[in-house]
Amino acid sequence: MGEYLNLTIIRAVVRRDLRMYFSNPSGYVFITLFIFLSAAAAFWQNQFFLNNLANLDQLSRWFPYLLMFFVPALTMAVWAEERKQGTDELLLTLPARDIEIVLGKYLAALGVYTASVVLSLSHAFVLLFLGRPDLGLMFGNYLGYWLLGAALIAVGMLGSLLTTNATIAFILGAVFCAALVGMESTLGLFNDSLARLVTPLSVGGYFEDFSRGVVSLSGLYYFLAVIGVFLFLNVRLIGHRHWPSTTDAMPMWGHQALRALAIVVAVVSVGAIVTRANLRLDVTAERLHSLSGETRRLLGELTTDRPVFIQAYVSPTVPEQLVQTRETVLGLLREIDAAGGAKVQVRIEATEPFTAAARNARETFGITPQRISELGGGRAGFTDVFLGLAFTCGAEEQVIRFFDRGLPAEYEIARTIRVVSGTDRQRVGVVNSAIRLFGGFDFQTMQSSPAWSVVEELRKQYDVVEITPTGPITEDLDGLVVVLPSSLAQEEMDRVEAFVTLGNPTLMLVDPIPTLDLSLSPAEEPGANRNPFMQQGQPPPTPKGDVQAMLSRLGVAWDSGQIVWDAYNPHPDLAHLPPEVVFVGEGNEGEMSFNRDHNASKALQELVTLYPGHLRQAVGSNYDFQPLVSSGRVSGTFQYFQMVQRGFFGAQLNQNLRHQPDSVEYVLAAHVKSSVSASDRDAAATAGGDTGDTTGELDVLAPDSVNLIVIADVDFISEQFFQIRRIGAGNLNFDNVTFFLNAIDVLVGDESFIALRNRRVQHRTLARVESQTRSFVEQRASEEAQAENGAEQALAEAQGRLDQRVAEVQNRGDLDAQAKEIMARNLQEVENRRFEVLKANIESEKEATIQGSMETMESEIRRIQSSIRMLAVLLPPIPVFALGVMIFVRRQRREREGAVAAHRIKG
C-alpha cells in the first residue's frame, strides 16, 4: 500500500487531528455524553427489566438513531472548521494527494469514535455484574456498533465538506445519516412495496444481524461499501478545485456524477451477489441463531417453483415469560429467510390488537391473540399477545396459532415447513384400545371426549391411521403404536403380536396402574368401570388377553402387578408428591438413568412417570434387550393390591405405604430387536439350504424379526404433560413428549428431527436481579400465607367460641328441651351476626396485610431497579468526565503561566 499511498502523510494528519481533539476538554465532554446516552438507552428503559435478558437489545434498538446525532456532531468540524479558519489551504497544499488527506481525516474521526465505543464497554461490565451475558453476543453487538459508526462517519464527512458553517454541516450530516438509517421505516409509512425495494440500501437489516450476534458477509460488505463509496465522494468533491469548467461533451460535475453513479451501481450489483452467497456466522456462545444441519438440508430440498411462504404475526412487546420465545422464533425466521433464498419467503408483521394486521391474521389464518398474565414490578395484569405463524405452499396451509413458551422453536418450524411443502409422510397406525386416544362418545359416562394431544402431535409429522384389531392388521404402515395392550381381547392381542413378529416397528405402552382410570389396570377384571345400574340386559365384557405371555414371547418380562417407586425428587415445590411419581434424571444415583448410546434417549434430561411398571429381558429370549430409561438406586416396588384399596366408592390409591428401598435399578423403557441382522439371517438360510436343514439354525438365531420399544407407563403421555410442555412451567422441563416422539422416529427410521427436538436454546438472564427480587417475592408469599393462616385461625377460634356457647345452653339441666332450642336459636342468631362482623373484619385485615405486602414488594423491586439504573447510567461516564476536567484544569494552568510569562517579557 505504501507504493500507492504516502502513509507518512496519513499518519501526520491523523496525529494532528487526534491531538487537537483530545487536547480540548470539549472532546472528553463529547465522549462522556455518548457514554451517558448509550447507557441510558441500554438500562434506563423499563423493557430492560421486563425482558430480564443480559444483553444490549435496548441499546441496539436505539443505537442507529443515537448515531444520527452523534456522528454529525463528530464530523461537522472535520472540513467546515478547517475552511472557517483557513487551514484547509494549508492541508491541500501539502505534497499529498487528495485521497491521503481524506483518509487521514477519516481515520482521525474513526479513532475518536473507536475510543468512545471502547469506553462504552462499561455496558458489558454492567451486564457481567447483573448476570452472565453471552460474550459472543457482546462481540457481535460491538462489532456492529463500530461498523455502523465507521460507515456513518464517512457519510457525515460529506455533509461537512459541503459548507463552511459547522451548524449547517451538522444538519446536512444528520440528514444524510438519517437517509440511510430511517429510509426503510419512513417509506414504509407510505408504501410497503417501496419500503421493501429500498431495504437493501438501508442499514437496518444489516445492523440487526450484528445486534443478534450474527456476523454476515453481506453485512460486512455493506458497511465497507458505504465507507468506500462516501470516501470516494469526499475525494471527488475535494478535487473539484482541479476541475476545468467544461469538458468536450459536458460539465465536469456531470462527468463526475456519472462516475459516482457507475460506482454505486457496481457496488450494489456486487452486494447482490454477496447476499446470495449467504455466508453467516453465529458468534453467540449459546448458538442462538444457528440452524441445524437438518434444517439446512430441509431448506435445500425445497424447490423454487414451489416456495414456502411464512407469515409471522408477532406482538412488538410481550410479557417477560414470552420474551425468550419471541426472540428465538424471530431469530430463527430471519435465519431461515436468509438460508432459504427464493425457496422460502418470510414476512414478519408487528401485530397489535385492533389493527389491520390483526384482522388479516384472524380472517385469513384464524390466528387470534392469547390473553397472557403479565407480572411487572409486582403488579399483575393481562395483555393480548400475538405469536402465530402461518405456512403456505401452493394449496397447502399449516398454522401455528400461538407459539407457546415450552415448544422447541426450530423443531416446530422445520417440521411444519416439511409438512406444508408436500414431502411424503410416513404412515403410523394407532391401535384403538380402551384408552380411546382418538376420543369419541363414552356410553358409560354418556359424554364425548376429544382426541388426545399425543394423536394431534403425531399428525403434525405422520399420516396417522386408526387401527381396530378386530381382524388382521393389513394396512401398509411404517409403524404401530399400541397403548395399554392389556385391555385388548386375546384375539386382538394375537393380531398385534403377529404384526410385531413380522418385523414391523412397534411402540407399546403398558401400565400396571393407569391413573386416569384405575379400572383399566391389568389386575382388574374386565368391565370394572361399568355402571352397575346399567349392566342389566348387556352382554358380559370380553375377557382380557394374556399380555404378559405376549410380551414374554416378544422378549420382555413384565409383571403387570408390580409398581415402581423412587425416592428421587429434584423439585422441592413438588415434594408433596408420592414416591410412585417417579422422576428420572442424572441426579437419581443410577448408573444409567438414560441410555446415552440410543438416539431415542441419549439427549433426555428429565422424565416423569406415574405409578410405572418395570421391564426385564425374558428368560431364554434371543432378542437384544436395550434398557432406555431406568430408575435410581433408592427405589423399590409394591404389588398392585398393596397400592390399591377397595372401598364403597371403588378402587383408591393407598398413600400410607412404608417405602423400603431394595437398591435395584428398574428398567422403565426398553428397545427389543432381533439379535441378528437381515444379512445374517439370509446367510443362515443359505447354509441351511445347502445342508438340507432349513429350520434349526434359523430358530437358534432368532425365531422372528422384532423391532419393538416398550414403555412401562401410559400416563407419561397424558394431557397434563402436554400442557406443561406448552406453557413451559418454571423448571418443569420434562422430556416426556420428546421421548415418545423420539421413540417413534427411531422405530420408523426417520431420525431427522430428533436433534432438533432435543435442542434447548437458553438465553442468559439477569441472575443478580432475579436473586434480589426473589427474596422479596418469597417474603411476600410468606406474609400472605401468614395472613391466610392467621385469618383461618381467628375464624376457627370465633367459631369455637360460638359452638361452646351453644353447647353450654344445651348442657343446662334447669331448662326443658323446647326452652333450650329457643335459647340456642336466639344465641346462634346473635352470635352469628357477631361472627359475620368479626369475619368481615378479619378478611379486611387479611386483605390489607396482603395488599401491604404486595406494595412493599413492588416498592422494593422498584428500588432495586432504580438503583441499578442510576449506577449503570451515572458511573461509566465519570472516569472520562474526570479526565476531561483534568485536561481543562491543566490547559487553564498553562494558559495562565503563559500569560504571566508574556506579561513579564513585556514588563
Secondary structure, 3 states (H helix, E strand, C coil): CCCCCCHHHHHHHHHHHHHHHHCCHHHHHHHHHHHHHHHHHHHCCHHHHHHCECCCHHHHHHHHHHHHHHHHHHHHHHHHHHHHHCCHHHHHCCCCCHHHHHHHHHHHHHHHHHHHHHHCCHHHHHHHHHCCCCHHHHHHHHHHHHHHHHHHHHHHHHHHHCCCCHHHHHHHHHHHHHHHHHHHHHHHCCCHHHHHHHHHHCHHHHHHHHHCCEEEHHHHHHHHHHHHHHHHHHHHHHHHHHCCCCCCCCCHHHHHHHHHHHHHHHHHHHHHHHHHHCCEEECCCCCCCCCCHHHHHHHHHCCCCCCEEEEEEECCCCCHHHHHHHHHHHHHHHHHHHHHHHHEEEEEEECCCCCHHHHHHHHHHCCCCEEEEEEECCEEEEEEECEEEEEEECCEEEEECCCCCCCCHHHHHHHHHHHHCCCCCCEEEEECCCCCCCCEEECCCCEEECCCHHHHHHHCCCEEEEECCCCCCCCCCCEEEEECHHHCCHHHHHHHHHHHHECCCEEEECCCCCCCCHHHCCCCCCCCCCCHHHCCCCCCCCCCCCHHHHHHHCCEEECCCEEEEECCCCCHHHCCCCCCEEEEEHHHCCCCCECCCCCCCCCCCEEEEECCCCEEECCCCCEEEEEEEECCCCEEEEEHHHHEEEECCEEEECCCCCCCCCCCCCEEEEEEEECCCHHHHHHHHHHHHHHCCCCHHHHHHCCCECEEEEECCCHHHCHHHHHHHHHCCCCCCCCHHHHHHHHHHHHHCCCCCHHHHHCCCCCCECHHHHHHHHHHHHHHHHHHHHHHHHHHHHHHHHHHHHHHHHHHHHHCCCCCHHHHHHHHHHHHHHHHHHHHHHHHHHHHHHHHHHHHHHHHHHHHHHHHHHHHHHHHHHCCHHHHHHHHHHHHHHHHHHHHHHHHHHHHHHC
